[in-house]
């Protein structure tokens, strides 16, 4: 899943995005001249994986 923000998000969207990102296993940042990106890999455990 991807989320592209083209303008400043409101507080609700910011908090929802941060809640998803805090579940991430890995994080990163890309900084280009004309855009920036932060990313995270989120591994969702299937019921049989949970212990």
Secondary structure, DSSP 8 states (H G I E B T S, - for coil): ------S---HHHHHHHHHHHTT-SEEEEEE-SS-EEEEEE-----TTT--
